[in-house]
Amino acid sequence: MDLYQQLIIDHSKRPHRMGLRDPFDAEVHHVNPTCGDEITLRVDVDGDVVRDLSYDSLGCSISVASASMLAELLTGEDVGHARTVYAAIRHMLTSKGGDPGDEDVIGDAVALSGVARYPARVKCALLSWMALADAMAQSGIDLTEETHV
């Protein structure tokens, strides 16, 4: 699987839902000190629904594509779904290639599975997801909680 698959290239050239929007409940700014990738991410949560995820991302194609995929996957979804997707993405990206990802759960982000074999690039792909967890925590929601079905 090629690291720069077409989906990654498409999301990095034409990021979905990019641009900071109001209203928002929390805003965070994360930087990957290894390479200089940056993201400012805002979440707007209404009860149990992630009403909006907006961001401004500056960095490599993997970092920008991952943020685009995150916003596309979770905007308008409930918090339980956000937890499931967050856990699946983290597991896939930290699996060193052992977890190919489940397209039914993580959609286009399955294209990032190849990144797991490149330790230096895992942080690029995880940057927006770490920012999401931080912003959600500031909104009073722990994405790392286990979901009980």
Secondary structure by P-SEA (a helix, b strand, c coil): cccccaaaaaaaaccccccccccccbbbbbbccccbbbbbbbbbbcccccccccccccccaaaaaaaaaaaaacccccaaaaaaaaaaaaaaaacccccccccccccccccccccccccccccccaaaaaaaaaaaaaacccccccccc
